[in-house]
Amino acid sequence: MKNRICSGIMLFCLLLTMPACAAGADQPAAGSAEKMANQTAGFTDVPADAWYAGAVQYCRENSLTAGTSDTTFAPETTLTRAMLVTILWRQAEKPVVNYLMQFSDVPEGQWYSETVRWAASEKLVAGYGDGRFGTNDPITLEQLNLIFQRYTDQPVTDGIPGFDGSFRHATREAMEELGLKREDIFVTTKIYPGSEMANPEQAIQACLDRLNIDYVDLMLLHHPDRNDVIPYIQDLGIVVQGWYPLGGRGHTAELLGDEVISDIAKAHGASSAQVILRWNLQKGVVVIPGSSNPEHIEENAELYGFTLTDEEMAQINALDRNEKHDWY
């Protein structure tokens, strides 16, 4: 399932008003969407009747965001990971922490250095697992959801247009328009490690409640984390899916250039990518290699002309470094 990029910073601004409401902080009282929309945000590109106008005004009045100029807010600007933690840091009243910077792409003296340091110390973010934070990477909606839940210790509500309730409204409207029944569509969603996997029945029911449906067709257990989980859940009839089989996020070149994999590829007259994908398939793991190159896509599908030996499978298994890539 493809991660969706959070294309509008105004969505996060609206989320930020929620913890203050819950805590009873001094801020505009929580009310109807119409009441919030009637407030003026003070920016020329934020209409007074916009659904997010009240939230933008709250963020400006509380010095959480200053906009792109004195008169513009740029509500559709992509929210980056650095921008996200900076706004949260300001919401937390700019605490100074004594914490060793752990990310190679966050040098000292940058506008986001202290904010990332604080976010890491609060365990709001953990980076990608390769020593990088991903400063300018666009934040995805699932990352936003997870980090915001860590910050507020409460779930994101479904009353925001285009966010948690998007399936409930847009999809059902499309179903009615096309005359489709529930069984005519295939719904996939996921639950996360930690509290959700500790109580999967509750987590699944929460998904059903948010989506306003009776069942899902495919439930993903996101980030199962350990290699020894694979045979265990396969014995239960659960299919394992490899989301980044070729490394992902800066690790592809390192993986494809590995000497062990390269030697095995030469022995079979195959590419390193084909060997890696074949290794997954022989372990019973479904792979989803991403590519926009037609030649690579065709190559990734040509995996059935050779078979890896037990020794070769063991050689690749031995490369496991117990690393996790792409953890938020």
N, C-alpha and C positions, 0 to 999 in steps of 0.2 A: 504494500500500500504506500503510495507516494506521499512524502511529507509535504504539507502545504506551507508556503512561505507567508509570513505575516507581512502583508504589503502596506498596511496602514498603521502608523504610530498612534492614531486616535483610538484604536481598539485597546491598546495597552493603557492609555490614559483612563479609559472608562473602567478598566479592571482595577486601577489604583484607587478609585474612589470607594471600592467595596470594603477593604479592611478597615478604613477609617470609619465607615458607617457601622460596621460590626462592633468596633471598639468604642463608639460614641464620641469620636473626636470632634473638635470644633471645625465644622465644614458645612457646606450646604446640606440641608436635611435630605435624606433619601426620599424620593417621591416618584411620581409617575414619569414615564419617558417624555410625556408632553410637557411637564413642568420643567424638566432639565433642558429640553430643546428650546424653550422660550427664553433661556438665559443667553446673554451674548458672550461670546468667547473672546472678543477683542481683537480678532485677526480678520483681515479682509477675505481670506480664503476659507474661513469657517463660518458658514451661514448661521444666522441666529436660530434657525429652525432645524439645523442638522441634529441628528439623533445623538451625536457625540459632543455637541457644543458645551453643555454643562460640565462634562468631564474635562474638556480642554481648558475651560475657564478655571476649574478647580486646580489643575496642574500648574497653570500660569500664576495664579494667586499664591500658591504655596511654593513657588520657585522650583518646581520639579522639572519644568521644561520652559525654554525661553523662545521657542520658535526659531525659524531660519532668519528672521529679521524682526524689527519692531512691529511690523504689520502683517507678516505672513507666518503661518504655522506649518504648511506643507503636510496636510493630513494623510496623503497617500505615500509619503516617503517610506521606503523600506526600513523597518526596525532592525538594527544590527544587534549582535550580542553585547557589544560594548555599550551601546545606547541603553539597552535594557537594564544592565546592572548599574549604570550611572543614575538612571531615574530612581531605581530602588534605593540606591545609596543616599540620594537626596531625601527620599521619603523617610529614611531611617535617621535623618538629621546629620548626615555626613560624618559618621564615626571614623576615628583613626584607630587602626589596629596594628599590632606588632605581629606580622605574619610573613613568613618567608615566601616570596613570589616563586611560584612553581611553574609558570608558563614561559616557554622560550620566546613566544611572540608578543609578550607584554613587557617592553623595556621600561625602566624607571623614567619618570619625568614626563610621561604622556598624560593627556587629560583624563584618560581612563585608568591609569595605573593604580591609583588608590581605590577606585571603585571595584576593579577586578580583585584586588587583594582582599578587600572586605567581603565580596561575594564568595570567594573561595574559603575564607576563614569561617563564614557562616554556613558552609556546605550547600550553598544555593547552586553552585556550578562546580563541575569537576573536570571540565575540558574534554578533549577528544581521546585521551588515553595515550597520546604520543608526545605529550609535553606541550601541546598547543591549546590555546583557548579559543582561537577562531574569532579574533577581535572584530573584523569587518564582515564576518559571515552573516547573511540574513538569518534572523531568528525564524524558526518554523513554528507553526501553531502548536505542535505537540511539545516542543521545547518550552515555549511560552507557558503553556498549560502546566507542565511539570515544575518549572522554576517558580512560577507564581504560587503554586500550591505549597511548595517548600517555604516560600516567604510568608504566606498568610496562614498556613496550616488549615486551609479550608478549600473545598473544591471550587472550580470556576463555575459560575452560574450559567444557565442556558438562555438568559434573556437578552443576549447581545446579537444583533443582526449579523449573519454571516459567520458566527463562531459556533458555539456548541449546539445551537438549535438549527443549524443550516440544513441538516438532513431532514429534520422533523417537518420543516415548512416547505423548502424548495422541492425536495424529492416527492413528498406527498402531493403537492400541487401538480407536479409533472405526471405522477401516476394517475391522478384523477383526470387530467387533460387527455392522456393517452389511453385511458381505460385499462390500466394495468392493475393486477392484483398483487398482493404481497409476495406470493409464490413466483411471480414473474421476474423478480429482481433478486440479486445476490448481494447480501450485506456482509461486509467484513469489518471488524473492529478489533481492539486489543486491550489487554490489561497489563499493567506495569509491575516490575519487581517491587518488593517491599510490602506495604500494607495491602495492596490489591491482590498480590499472589498469595499472601498469608490468609486472606479470606476471599477466595475466588468466587464463591457463590454470591456474596454481597456485591463484589465488584461487577460481576456479570449482570446482576439485577439492576445495578446503578446505570450500566450502559443501556439496558433495555428501557429504563425509565427516561433517560436523556433522549434517546432516539424515538421514544413513543411507539415501540413495536413489541411484538410478542416473542420474537426469537431472532437470533443472528445466524447466518449460514456458516460463518467461519470466525472463530475467536482465536486471535494470536496471543501467545504468551511472550510479551516483548522482552528482549534481552535475557534469555534463560541463563546466560553468564558462564556456566561451566561446561567443559568438554564431556565430562562423564555423565551429563544429563541426557546426552543424545541417545545412547542405547536404552536407558531407563524409560524415557517417554516413548521411544519407538516400540518397546514391548507393550506399551499401553495402547498402541494403535494411533499415536499422535505423530503427525508428519513434521519433520524439522525443516525449516526454511533458512537458507543462508542469504542474508540481505546484502552483504558486501563480500561476495566470494573472492573477488580479485583485489581485496585490500581496502579500497575506499579511502577518501579524504587524505590524500598525500602518501598512501602506502602502496599504491599499485606498482610503481616502478621498482620499489624495493622487493616486492613479492615476485614479480615477473623476472627479476634479475637474479633471484636466488640460485646459487650454483647447483644445489641438489635438484631443484625443479628443472633447471635448464638442461642438466645432464639427462634426466629422465625424458624430457621432451625430445632431445636429439635421438635418443634410442628408439623412439616411436615415430620419428618423422613428424612430430606435432609441435605446436607452439606451447609456451609455458602456460598461457591462459587456458588452453585446451586441457592440459594435464591437471591443472588446479580444479577445473570444472568437473573433469572426469573423476578425480579423487573424491569430490563431494558426492557425485552421483553413486559411486560404488559404496559410499558410506550410507546411502539412503537419504541423502540431504537434497532437498529441492533447491536449486540455485536461481538467482535473479541477477544476472550480470547486466549492467546498464551500459549502453553505448548509443551514440548518434551516428556512428560510422557504419554504413551498410556492409562493408567488408568484414568488420569486426563482428557484427551481428551474425553474418553468415558463418564465420569461423567458429563462433561460440556455439552454434547449433550442430557442428560436425564433430560429435563426440563419441560416435558409436563404431568407428573403424578401428579402434584399438582398445585394449584392456590392460590396466595396470596390474602388475604382479603383486603378490602378497608382500614381497620384500620392498617393492617400490611404495606401496601403501604405507608400510611401516616407516620407511625413510621420511616420507612427507609428514606422517603423524608426529615423528620425533622433532619436527621443527617448531612445535608448539612452545610459545614463550609465555603463555598465560597472560597475554595482553588483551585489553579491550579497547577497541577503536570506536569513536563516536559515542561517548557517554556524556551526558549533559552536565 
